[in-house]
């Protein structure tokens, strides 16, 4: 698979979402794309459902959170953790 020297892609074109490897060859990823990888294309939506998306790239020593509308650069070794809860 593809490997870029500028650290845009994880080794062999994969990212991890909730500990599951997914093929991903784009240089950026959106909040919505992360949710689709975590829960499938028909993930639950609604005013009472809240998703928390955190990410970390240990090789790049960077981490952060994502909210609706965010798009981030896919860094080498990036891992996403996605949780959903019902708003009470």
Helices and strands as residue ranges (DSSP letters): G 11-13, E 14-17, E 20-23, E 28-30, H 31-39, E 49-57, E 62-66, E 71-73, E 78-86
